[in-house]
Amino acid sequence: MSEDTETSTDSGAAPENDGSRFDRLPATDDEREVPSRPTRAEVLDWWAERFDVPPAVFDGHTFWEKGSGKIWAYAGDAPSPIAIEGLGMAFLRTRREHWKPTLEAVQRFGDHADRNVVALSEGEAATFLAGEDQELDWDGDWGYLIVVHELAGEPEPLGVALYVHGELRSQVPKGRRRDFRD
């Protein structure tokens, strides 16, 4: 283990995440040094399994962790580790039982999704964007969904919702909520 890659409390301990910098995700499990850090392969598999987004969609993007389970996507390359405040876009949260895509990731890549996508009517979309929960019939999986609404004849990704027990729970961050209802 070198100082350039990870931090450790003593020479015998496993490397830990350093929340003050960005570290590139390892490509595969064989390259993983920080036990809790996801790999690029796991991230691509998750997007493919959860939303049916082909891994090729993310070609040209590198994935980084800053903080515990906060994954960022960057359309480019940079040295690793790198001690800067931001790199690309917040992309995915992985430290909970269920991984959660960010609103930014869904708005950028959600148009490639073919699974776990819920289309809302104008009124439902307005309620979602206002940050309110709503009853909704959905025959798909429970968990995090990509929410879309038709704009200019095409489904446009609006953000992320959590669907449980017949309820669609808006995950639009408070500072991004807008009330378009009449």
N, C-alpha and C positions, 0 to 999 in steps of 0.2 A: 504494500500500500504506500502510495506517495502522497505528499502534501498537496500535490496538484490535483488529485482526483477526489478524495473524500476526507472527512474528519473522523477521528476516533478518540475516545477518552484514554485509552491505553493501548499498548502494542498488541495485546491479545484480543481486544474487542473487535467485533465486526464494524466495518465502516458505517457511519450514520449520515443522514441527510444534513447538509449545511444550508439553512434557510436564508443565508445572506447572499447567495449566488445561484446562478443557473447551472445545472449539470445536465448534459445531454443524456437522454434515456439510452440504456444499452440496447443494441439491436436484438439480442436474444438472451435467454436465460443463462447461457454459458458465459456471457460477458457481464452479467450482473455482479456488482460489488456490494451495493447497498441492498440488503435482503428485502426491504419493503418497497423498493423502487420498481415500478412496472417497466416492462421492456417495450420497445417499439412494436415488436411482434404482437404483444398482448393488447396494446392500444389499437392496432389495425384489426386484430381479430375481434375485439369488442365492437368496434364500429360496424364491421361486416356482419357479426352475429346479431347485434341489437337492431341495426337500422338497414342492413343490406347495402352498406356503402362499400363499393369495391376498394381494396387497398390502393390501387393505382391512383385513386383520387388524391391521395396524399403524397404522391411522388413529388420530389422537390421541396418537401417540408421536413424539417427536423423537429424533434420533440424534446422538451426540456422540463426539468422539475425545479421549482423554486418554492421552498416551504414544503410542508408535509402533504404530499399528494396533490399538489397544485401543478398541473401539467399545462405547458404552453406550447403552441405551434408557431414555427417561424419558417417563412418561405425563403430559406437560404441556409447558410452554414455560418458557424462562428466557432472560435476556439472554446474548448470545454475544460475546466469550468470557466465561467465568466461572471464577474461581480458587477452587474449593472442592475438598474431598477426594473426595466421591462425589456422583453424580447419577443416580438410578434404579438400573438393574442392569447389571452387566457382560453383554454381549450377543454379541459376535463378535470374533474375532481375524483380522485381514486382512493381516498383513505377511509371511505365508509363501506358498508357492506355492498351497497349498490353504487356503481360509478355513475357520475352525473355529468353530461355535457354542458358547456356554458352556452348562454344565449348567443354569444359571438360565434362560437363554433357552429351552432345550428344554423344561424343566419348565413354563414359563409359556405358550409358544406352540406346543409340539410336538403338542398335541392337534388342531391344524388341519392337520397334515401328512398327505399321502396318497402320498408317494413317499419311498423310502429310509428306510422305517420297518421295523425288525425286531422282531417279537414274540417274547419269550422265555418259556419255561416257568418254573415256580416255581424249580426248581433252577438253571437257566441265569441267571435274574434274580438269585438269591442270589450266584452266582459273579461276575456283573457288578458288583453293589453292593459286593462285597468287594475290587474293584479287580483281579481276576485275568482274564487272557486265557483264551480257550477256542476250541477248534475248533468251527466252525459251518458248515453248508451254507447258502448264501445265493445266490439266483439274480439278485440285483439288482446295482447299481453298487458298485464298490469306493470307499473313502473314508469320510468321516464319515457315520454313520447315527444316526437317532433310535432309541433303545432304549425299548420299551414292554413292559409286563406287565399282564395283566388283573387289575383290582382292582374289586370290587363290580360285576362284569359289564361293565366298560368298560376299554378299553386306556388305561393311565396312563403318560405319559412319565416314564422314570426318569433318563435322561441321554444322553450322547453316547458312541459307540464308534467306533473306527477299524477298518474291515474291509479286510484285505489277505491274499491268499494263503490263503484258507480259515480265517482266524483273526479272531475278534472281540476287539479289544483295548479293554478298559475305559479310559475317559478320566475316570472319577470321581476328583476330586482327593483326595489322600491324607487330608486332614482331614475329608472327607465320607464316606469309605468305612465300611461297616458289614458285619459278618459275620452273616448270618441263616441260615447253613447249619447243618444238624443235626450 
